[in-house]
Amino acid sequence: MHQPYLPGMTMPPRPTESRDARTALASYPDMTTEDVCRYAKFLGASAELLVDSLFMRLGERVFPMPEHERCDRALILPNGTPIRIQVKTRHAVSINGDYVFNLRQRSERGATGRGPYESCDFDILAMVALSEGVMRFTADWQLRQVIHASEITELRRNPRRSLDAALARLGHTDAIPCGWDGDLDLAA
């Protein structure tokens, strides 16, 4: 016997898709490619929530954007300026342990694929290595981006550094809490 959540209301049984997802995702990141594709929306949402969590821990204001927008989040700077953030995640590493991001809007092979992004679609890219729980921000426009295995420890230790470098690259050094005296190559 279980306690109803609200008086007189019992929760409906969990849908089959949800039960299947729970079973498949329990082994993340050691999943089949088929399961990674099948649960891509779950994993993408997880990466977006990880980005939200970091922004919250940094005291930043960030808001989700509707699904049809060309970016995933809007970061509102202290002066009210919105910065469009695109979140991309990778689940597998290359042979040398790097996470390689090829900027495409969904799968080009799928019915919803829209091809590569354009430079006007977003301001900052948030690359998430979901299995590592780290992200790297960049305002450097390239269709191919990489989180190198050698960067992961520093990204975990200082998650704000790449965000500040990306903001500096965009000319928003006034939005960096402790000021900016770094090298802009960090945003590349």
N, C-alpha and C positions, 0 to 999 in steps of 0.2 A: 504494500500500500504506500502511496506517495501523497505528499501534501500538495494541494492545488496552489498555483501561483497567485491566483485571485479567487476570492470566494465564489464558488459555483462555476469556475472556468478551469478546464484542464487543457494542457498544451496538446496540440495535435502530434501524432507520431512524426518522427524525423523523416523527411523525404529520402528516398533511395539515393538520389544524387549526393545528398549531404552525407549520408552514411558511407558511400563509396569514397567520397573526397577525404573523409576523416581517415579511412583505412590507407588510402594511397599516400596522403600527405604525412602520415606518421613516420614514413621512412625518408622524408626530405633531408638532405639533397640527393640521397641515393634512390632515385626514382627512374623509371623507364622514361625514355624520350616521349613515348605516347602519353604517359601520365602527366609529364610536365606540360605538354601541349593541351591536354584535356583540362587541366586545372590552372591554366595560365592566368585566368582572371583572378583566382584565389591568390596566386603568387604575386601578381602585379599589385593587387590591393594590399597585400602584406608589405611589399616594398614601399608603397605610398604611406602606409601607416607608420613604418619605420622612419621615414623622412619627417612625418608629422611629429613623431615622438622626439626626434632630435631638435626640431625647431622649438618645440615646447620646452625642452630642457635648456635651450639657449635663450629662452625668453622672447622669442620672435613671434610675430603674428602671421599665421599662414592659414589660408582657406582653400578647401577643395573646389575645383572647377567642375562644371557639368561635363558629362561624358563627351558631348559633341564638340567641346572646345579643343584647340590645338595644343593646350598645355594642361598639366594635371593639378597644379597648385598656383596660388597667388600669394607671394610673400609681400607683406605691406611694410615698407621701411618706416622708420620713425617720423619722417617728414610727410608720410602719406603716399609716397610713390609705390605703385604696384610693380613687382618683378614677377614675370611669368616663369614658372619652374616646370620643366618636363622631367618626369621620373622614368628611368629605364632600369631594368634589373637583368642580371645574368645569374644563371644557376650552375653553369659548368665552367671549368677553367680550360685554358689552352694547354698545350703540352708543357710549356714552361711555367705554368701556374698562374698566368695572368687572366684577368677577366676582360674580354674584348666585347665592346659595344658597337654594333653597326646600327646607325640611327635610321630606323624605318618605322612607319606607322603601322603597327600590327603586322601580321604576316602578309607579304605580298601575294602568297599563294592562296590565302583564305579569301572568302567572299567579302570580308570587310577591309582587306588591305588597301592602303591608299598610297603606298610608295614612300620615298624618302621625305624627310622633313625639309622645310626651307628655313633660311636663317631668320625670317620674320615670324616664325611660329612660336618661339620662346626666347627668353633671355639667358636663363641658366639651365644647364643640364645637371640633374642629380643622378649619378650612376651608382646603383646599389648592388653590392656583392652580397646578396641575401644570405647565402650560407655562412658568410663571415660576419654578418651583422654590421657591415661598414658601408659608408657611402663617400663619394668624392664629387664635389661640385666643380663645374667649369663654365666659364663664359666664352671659351675659345671655340669657335665654330668649326667643327670638323665632323664629317659623317662617320668617321671611325675614331673611337675613343678607347682608352685602355686604363684599367686599374692594374698596375704592376704588382706582382706578389710582394715585391720589396717595399711597397707603400702601405700595406695593410696594417702593420703594427702602428705606424705613425698616424694613420687615419683613425684608428681606434683610440689612440692616446690623445689626439688633438682634433676632434671632429669639426671644429669651427674653422680651422686654418684654411681649408680649401674654399669654404663659403666666403670668408673674408677676401681671399685672393680673387674669387669670381666677382664679388661686389666691387673691388678695386678696379678690376679690368673694365667694368661697366662705368667707372667714374663715380661710384657711390662710396668713396672713402669716409664721408661724413656719417655713414650708417654703420660703420665698424666700431663696436663698443670701446675698444682700447686704442683706437687709432690704427693707422696703417703705415708701416715702415718697411714692408716686405718687398720682395721681388715679384714683379708681375708674371714672371715665367712660371710661378707656382700655379697659376690658373690655367695653364696650357695643358 
